[in-house]
Each structure stands twice: as C-alpha cells, then as structure tokens.
C-alpha cells in the first residue's frame, strides 16, 4: 500500500515524507464492496438521484463515475435547496471541476449545517478523486437534510483501512465505518410520521375493517372509518366520465392503467397510448406502467416517499394507498 500511494515518484527520486505528514486516507476493504447492504444503499441513492433530477434529464448510473465533476451535485443543490451557484454548467478540465466542486460543497455544507470541518466526511479532493466512501457520506447527509422521510437501507457499515503518514513512517488500521444508522436510532421521528399519517393509522386496523373500507360501495362513505372510503369515492368521481369504476383498490391499480388515466384526469393532460400498455399481461408491462405513473407524479412535483413501483404491482396496501392519498390531498378541493 505504501508503494501505491507514492507510485507516481520515480525510483531515483527522494520521497519527502514530511510533505505527507498528518495525511489520513480511508479505503473500503474489497470484501466490503461486495456486501449486499452496501449494494442496496448504492442502488437506493442512484434511484433517488434519478427520480429527483428526472425533469432535468439527468441520469446517474454510477456514484463513483457520475458525481466527481460537480454537475449532478450542482443540480441537486438547485433542486432541493433552491440555490443556484454561479458556475459553468460543464466543467471539462480538472482545474475547472475542482473549482466548481469547491463552490458547490461550500454551499452544501452551509445548508447541511456543517460549518465544523471535523464533522465533514468529504472534501473536494475526495469527491473529485471518485472516492466512494466520501460520496456516499455526502449523499446520505443530503437525503437526511432535505428528504428525511426517505427510507434508506438501515444499518449499513463497511470495513475500511485507515492509512496515516507520520514521522516514523506509515501506519494502517482496520475500522468499521457507519454509513446509515440502525432504524431504531430514528424511531422517534418515524413514529411521529406514522402518527401524523392517516394511511399508516388506518392500516393498523384489523384486516377486515380495512378491507371493508377499501371495498365500500359508492354512496356509503359515511362509515366511521371513512378516509379510505372517501378516497375510493374521489377516484370513482373522476373515473366515471371514462366509464370506469374502482371496486378493489389493490387489484385494480396493480397494472398501472387506471392510475395513469387518473393522473391524466387530475393533472389535465393526456398520456399517449403508445407510452404505456393499455392491456398489460406480463409483470414487466405492469411494472412499466406503474413506473411511468410515479415518474409523472414526480414531474408534477408530487413526490410520494418510500413507494416502489414493484410494491404497487405486488398489490401492497400501503404503497397503493399512499399514492392515492397524495393525489386525494392535492386535488380533493377541485
């Protein structure tokens, strides 16, 4: 490892150790890079970035390769914090990229409330050098600050090798680095969210009561457990003009067709039939429809937290109702 750090020096050159004294570097152990939890966290962050920046036609495939020049971070800062830093859109040279990164990270650190440099686990050099550890720390901090309701995979940690240069030479140590905390650590905020979310509360009812509400006949919306009945009535009000009626929310929204038609009705636009499958048969066709529906919601500024398209296709109560409740809340006055 010592040879790797100083490999850019010629053999006949004398390495000045003093120039590197006090420098500390963290490297993720190769075995940790293959951990399923880390992979899930990376996938969740990529999905979050692409969902957030979809309207700006930015697509990220790799956290290491796509964030180092500052372009994606610049757009995230603008989108999430409403802050536009006066920097060039495309920085092509290394010098221009590091200058741009410096300005963006300075603004981000302010917005994250991290003026104390000892608490910051990233810097311009690390991000520009495509350091995965620093990049993940930065993205997780952004999510926690701007979208705390987003459920990132909990309890993710990696083994890192910490290399430090001192007067006596170099020393290394293996440590555990925490990337996301255990779910219990945020249980207070989670429980508050659940208390404030009527859908979460209703789903805690006995199964037969929830099913009664989800399948309540039209015109009987005055049941004591009425919010879901009100949502069902709201849906049927807007779908009746198309000759459609929903009786079972889980099953009828699973293929994405009625959801797409409902979004079009509420938002006042027509989704061209060639963009989705009107009579989906396969799982992939249904998934395509639901993914398109959630993307359209995101484009209209209506972000539904913790909902995966796969969950709706799988007829998950919570996922389906969260989407419908968000639409209901936005358009119930119309």
Secondary structure, DSSP 8 states (H G I E B T S, - for coil): -HHHHTTTS-TTS---GGGGTT-EEEEE-HHHHT-HHHHHHHHHHHHHHHHHTGGGT-----HHHHSTTSHHHHHHHHHHH-------S---SHHHHHHHHHHHHHHHHHHTT---GGG----HHHHHTT-HHHHHHHHHHHHHHH-TTS---SSEEEEEEEEEEETTEEEEEEEEEEEE--GGGGHHHHHHHHHH-HHHHHTTS-HHHHHHHHT--TT-TTSSS-HHHHHHHHHHHHHGGGT---S-HHHHHTTSHHHHHHHHHHHT----GGGS-TT--SHHHHHHHHHHHHHHHHHTT---TT--HHHHHTT-HHHHHHHHHHHHHHHTT-
